[in-house]
Each structure stands twice: as C-alpha cells, then as structure tokens.
Amino acid sequence: MRNIADIIKAAGGAKAIHEASNGAITRDAVYKWPSIGIPDRHWVLLMSLTETSAEELHLANRLARSAEDAA
C-alpha cells in the first residue's frame, strides 16, 4: 500500500494536481496532505490521475492522520 506522498508522486506531483484541478487545489494544499490527509472531495481527481482506489486513499489518510495524532 502506498502512503499519501507516494500517491501524490504517482499523480505527477503538486503542480500536476493543481493544473488538473484547474487551479481549484493549490500547490500549498497538496503539500499539507501527507500530514493531514487528502480531503474526500478530491479523491475522484486523484483516482483519475493515478491507479488508486477509494480504499487505498482511505487507508493512506488513516495512516497520515494517526501519525499526526501520535506527534
């Protein structure tokens, strides 16, 4: 299973996600995702840019958020 950083990389990085969202998602927002998780409203875009599933995104978010809680 990939973590959020791996999923972002597979999508082409923060710039590619920003461009694919037509500017709706800022690059700064993408840089926060590894620590706060990917908001559910952006999952469809990430799934279209990568070979990822909602289940993988959910698990990656749980891992990111549990690491944040542990800090």
N, C-alpha and C positions, 0 to 999 in steps of 0.2 A: 504494500500500500504506500502511496506517495503522501508526503506532507504538503502543506499549502505552498511552501516555497517551490517544491517540485512541480506542482500544478501550474503555478504562475509561470515558471520557466517553460513548461510544455506549451503554454498558451502564447509564448513569444515574448514574455516579459511585460512589465508595467506599461511601456509605451504601446505595445500591440493591443493590450486590453483597453487602454484609453482610446486608441483610434477605433477599435472595433465597436466601442460603445458610443461613437460619435461625440466624444467629449463628456458624456454623462458620468463617467467614472474617472476621477482624477488619478494621476500617477501617484500622488501622495497617499491617496486612499488605498491603492493597491499595495504600497509599501507597508501599510499598517496591518494588512490581512494576516501575515504569518503569526502575529501575536494576538489579534482579536477575532480571527476567523473571517471567512468570506460571507458577506451578507446574503441571505437566501435569495433576495431579489436579483442577484447577479449570477445565480447558478446556471440559468439557461444559457447565458452568454459564454460562461466558462465551459460548459458542456459542448457548445458548438465550436469552440476553439481548440478543444483537446479531446482526447479519448478518455473522458472521465464520466463517472456516473453520479447520480444524486447520492447514492450510498457512500461512494468514496469521498465526496465533498463533505457529507455529514460526519464521517469518521475523522477526516482531516480537521474539521472545525472542532470536534470534541477534543482532539489531541492538543490543538493550539490553545483552546480555552482552558483546559486542565493545566497546561504548563503555565499559563498566565496566573491561574489561581494559586499554584504552588509557589510562585515567586513572591 
